[in-house]
């Protein structure tokens, strides 16, 4: 009997070469990105930001002030919706929950972030404790050691258990595309994550390897599209690592819109993980 994970990879095999992926991306961006460089789109992108602070030096006071900025923005500009979420380390979930008055989600990186190289029991405990402390969303890194060694059963069972520990919270699985590099590996990682309970696919941690690329995001969109056609289930995409300019954000928005459709262009299915982009976007909007 064929292994169900290998069957999933077969059912959703990537049919494009890396060269063709790059060609398609260049075509989409050159033909469509300018149309999306509008104030209305920038407002929408702002509402899709996971405002992130993942510094070794973060303190409770830092997190309280960070959350305070989000609280202050709530309702201050009726034309611009607040960010989608605040993303922090799991030990700060309680601090955010205590200080947050704005209507935004709390996201926590978990599961041995950013390497995923720790015991499964630790990953499960860290996830569960973050949920208890107030996290609405959990961002975990795909175990690349297991993935690259094609230990798919163990890999997917690990994600299944983390998903169960989320108790209904949103699970974002980080592929670390800068380490995977090729379209085939990025596609296969996407497919296995989706079939293991991922609600979102996320490009990168932004910590060790290179961050998001348009080619990686496009490949992930193709996997999400294929999964949707097969199952009828919509799954989201989060872009993270190196998104620092307005046109960076517009380009990723354009890829998602042209590949997956307008219905994916909202905070329920599209996120950008950043902190420095928020003020730049607001300046461009105004």
Secondary structure, DSSP 8 states (H G I E B T S, - for coil): ---HHHHHHHHT---S-HHHHHHHHHHHHHHHHHHH-SHHHHHHHHTTEEEE---TT--HHHHHHHHHHHHHHTTTSTTS---SEEEEEGGGHHHHHHH--SS-EEEEEESSTTTT-S-HHHHHHHHHHHHHTT-SEEEEE--HHHHHTT-HHHHHHHHHHHHHHTTT-EEEEE--HHHH-SHHHHHHHHHHHHTTT-SEEE---SSSS----HHHHHHHHHHHHHHHHHH----EEEEESS--SHHHHHHHHHHHHHHH-GGG-STTTEEEEESTHHHHHHHHH-
